[in-house]
Amino acid sequence: MSTAMTSRKHMQFCLEPMGDKSAQNLPGIGRVLGGRLQGSGIRHARDIEGHFLVFSQNQEKFGSWLRDTCGANAKQQRLQLCYQCKNHCI
C-alpha cells in the first residue's frame, strides 16, 4: 500500500489495536455515517468488521449493507481505506 494514498485518519487508526474504537474512527466513516450506524446499533469499528466478515469479505454485498444501513453513497460504499485497515492493521 502506498503511503501517498494513506490518509492521516488511516495512519492514526492503524497505530494501535482496534479495541473499542468508535465506528466513526474507521477510515471512510465520518461523523454523519458513524452517527447513522450508531442509530442502527453499530457502535464500534469491530462491529463494522464483523459485518464485513458476515458477507464473506465481499465488498459489493458489504457496500449494499452500508447503503441500506446508513445511506452510504457509492464512494463511501467502497470504503477502500476501511478495507485497507482491515487487511493491513487488524
C-alpha positions in Angstrom: 0.0 0.0 0.0 1.3 3.4 -1.0 1.8 6.0 1.8 0.8 8.7 -0.7 -2.7 7.1 -0.8 -2.9 6.7 3.0 -4.9 9.3 4.9 -3.9 10.7 8.3 -7.0 9.1 9.7 -5.9 5.7 8.3 -2.4 6.0 9.8 -3.8 7.1 13.2 -6.3 4.2 13.2 -3.5 1.7 12.4 -1.2 2.8 15.1 -2.9 0.8 17.8 -5.2 -2.2 18.1 -8.9 -1.7 17.2 -10.1 -2.4 20.7 -13.2 -0.3 21.5 -12.6 2.3 18.8 -15.8 4.0 17.6 -17.1 3.3 14.2 -16.6 6.9 13.4 -12.8 6.4 13.8 -12.7 3.9 10.9 -11.3 5.5 7.7 -14.2 6.0 5.3 -16.7 6.5 8.1 -17.2 10.0 9.4 -19.4 11.6 12.0 -22.5 11.5 9.8 -22.3 7.9 8.7 -21.0 6.9 12.2 -24.0 8.6 13.8 -26.4 6.8 11.5 -24.6 3.5 12.2 -24.8 4.1 15.9 -28.5 4.7 15.5 -28.7 1.2 14.0 -26.8 -0.3 16.9 -23.4 -0.4 15.2 -21.1 1.5 17.7 -17.6 0.1 17.3 -15.2 -0.4 14.4 -15.2 -4.1 15.3 -18.9 -4.3 14.6 -18.2 -3.0 11.1 -15.5 -5.6 10.6 -17.9 -8.2 11.9 -20.4 -7.3 9.1 -17.7 -7.4 6.5 -16.8 -10.9 7.7 -20.5 -12.0 7.7 -20.6 -11.0 4.0 -17.5 -13.3 3.4 -15.4 -10.1 2.8 -17.5 -9.5 -0.4 -17.1 -5.7 -1.0 -20.2 -5.5 -3.1 -22.5 -7.1 -0.5 -20.9 -5.1 2.3 -21.3 -1.9 0.3 -25.0 -2.6 -0.2 -25.4 -3.3 3.5 -23.7 0.1 4.3 -26.0 1.9 1.8 -29.1 0.3 3.4 -27.9 0.8 6.9 -26.6 4.3 6.9 -27.2 5.8 3.4 -23.6 5.5 2.3 -23.1 6.8 -1.3 -21.3 4.8 -4.0 -17.9 6.2 -3.0 -18.5 5.5 0.7 -19.7 2.0 0.0 -16.3 1.1 -1.5 -14.6 2.3 1.7 -11.2 1.4 0.3 -9.4 2.8 3.4 -11.7 0.6 5.5 -10.7 -2.5 3.6 -7.0 -1.4 3.7 -7.2 -1.1 7.5 -8.9 -4.5 7.8 -6.2 -6.1 5.6 -3.2 -4.2 6.9 -3.8 -3.2 10.5 -6.1 -5.6 12.2 
